[in-house]
Structures are given as C-alpha cells and as structure tokens.
Amino acid sequence: MRMLSSIIPFMAIMGAVVVASNFLVQFPVDFTLGGLNLADLLTWGAFTYPIAFLVTDLANRRFGPQTARIVVFSGFIIAVALSVWLATPRIAVASGSAFLIAQLLDVSIFDRLRNRVWWLPPLVSTVIGSSLDTVIFFSLAFSQAAGIIGPGDAFASEAAPLLGLFAVEAPRWLSWALGDLGVKMIVGLAMLAPYGALMPVLAPQRRA
C-alpha cells in the first residue's frame, strides 16, 4: 500500500501528459520558420509528449525498473482508451504500440546505464525511445505497408516536397515523422534540466 501511494503521483502525471498530448495534437503549430511552414508538420502535442519519457526516467531512478513499468502501463491504458475514443482503430493501434514499446525500451536502457554519469541514462534512453516511438507510430499509422491494420489516409500518403522545402518528394507522413522526431530530440535535451533539478529530491529508494 505504501509503495502504491508513492507511485500514484507518477501515474497521475503520466496520465496528465498523455491526456494533454492527445488534446494538443488537434492544434497545428501556426508558425513559419524561414520557408518552413510548421503548421504542415507539427502539432502542439509533439512538445508535451516527450515529457512522458521524463516521468518514466524519474520513476525508474526513484523506484527501479519494475515500478517504472507499472507507470508505463498506466499511461498505456490511458493512451489506448483515448485513441479508441478520439481516433480510428488504426491510429489507436499505432499510438498504443509506439507508446508501450518505446517506453519499455526506455526503462531497460535507463536501467543498464543507471550507474553512469547522471545525464547519460536519461539522454540515451530518451533519444533511442523517442526515435523508436516515431518510427513505430508513423509507419503503422500511415504507411501503405501497414494497411492490413485498417484503411489508410490518402492525404498522408500523397507525395509532396520533403519537409515542404526540398525538391525530392516523399509521402507527407514522412515529413510529419521527421518534424515530430526533431521536436522530440529538442524537448528530450531540454528535459535534462528538470531531471537534474529533481535528482536530489527523487534519490533512489533503498531496497531491503
């Protein structure tokens, strides 16, 4: 019971991040950077979603990998429920699969590196986890190869200049994936600051 009460805040924050990301994904980033129209590539949800990796890493540091996986599964349940409610079955499968696999990989990588210099476990686990999350979600949600999951999105599959900037053309979803990954990398690096600040507060719990 004491352990459950200790991890409830992590589960609540994870749930809040998932809910916020599913809400903010409806709103494009209405901003132009040079010749790049970010509204064609990004939604505000891309900026909040990487915080889930911070929550997982802090839970892992504090309680260890087994408890961190409980936090991940709580977020997975919320992610799937929201995706089924707000999106198509194919998007729900893509979202749930990407979240669960990437977060569990994050837990494993962090645990292997936990005794290294303080910034290495969260940095490496977040970079690799975020990359895998992007690959799984966009390939399952939009690629023609994953059409067996459900009907595709014709607009997402149409060829367009890569990132809206280059002469080479690619399916729109590939530009979306690259934009999403870029934001995840930037936010992931930024999350090292709150992680470092919270380290003294969330010191590893002594194990009996």
HUPE-V177960 format. One line per field, one symbol per residue. psi: psi as a letter, one per 20 degrees, with the letter a starting at -180 (. if undefined). A space follows every 10 residues. Layout:
psi: ???
//
This chain:
psi: gggghhighg hgggghgggg ghgiiioqom qpncjoohhi hqrihhhhgi hhhggghhhg ggirhghhhg gghghggggg ghhhgiarhg hggggggggg gghhgggggg hhjhjaqhig ghgghggggg ghggggghgh hhqhhjihhr qrogghiqpq ppjjhqhpqr qhhhgggggg hgghgghggh ihghghhigh hlqpppp.
//
